[in-house]
Amino acid sequence: MSHLIETRTPAHPKRSFFLRRGPMETIATVLIGLGFLMLFQPFLLVLYTYSLVTLLAGTVMFIIVSKFPE
């Protein structure tokens, strides 16, 4: 009779904001877009200088975050 007793399924632990894929992929995509905007603007040399760093950071972040669980 014990097999007829309903057992609760274990609850999945809540993951923090930084360990979920959806929000972090959005942040990485925004970083990549910001890097492109910085690259194509003609006014400030400082923004142009750091555009490659921003693009690389967003790309590496996207590659790492895409391995996170949902």
N, C-alpha and C positions, 0 to 999 in steps of 0.2 A: 503494500500500500504506500510505502514511502515514495515510490516513483511517481505517484499521482499528485503528490504535493508540489505545488508550483514553487519553483525557486526563483529568486530575483536574479536577473542578469547583472553582472558587476558593471557599475557605472564607469564610464571613461573619465579619467581625471581631466579637469579643465586645464587647457593649455593657456599660457600667458599670451599676450598680444604678440610678443616677439618670436614666438615659436609656432605661429600659424602661417600657412602658406598664403592665403588670400590677401590679407592686408600688407604683408611684406612684399609680395609681388607687385602690388600697386605702388608702393613706395619706390621700388627698384625701377619700375617703368617711368615714374615721374622723374627720377634722377637721370635716366637716359634721355628723356625728352628735354630736360633742363640743360643737359650737356650739349645737345644739338642746338638749342636756342643760343646758348653761350658761344658756340662755335661760329654761328652764322651772323652774329650781330657785329656791325662795323664800328661801334663807337668807343667801347672801353677795352683797352688792351689787357687789363687784369682779368676780365671775364673770358676773353679769348685764351689767355694763358692757362687758366684752370679748367677749360672745357674738356680737355683730354682726360684729366684726372677724374672729373665728374662722370664722363662717359664710361671710363674703365671701372670706376667704383659701382656704378649702376649695373653694368654688365656682369661683373663678378658677383655682386649681391643677388642678381636674378638667377644666376647659375646655381648658387648655393641654396637659395630659398626654394627653388623649384624641387629640391629633394626633400623638403619638409613635408610632414603629413598634413592632411587637410584639417 
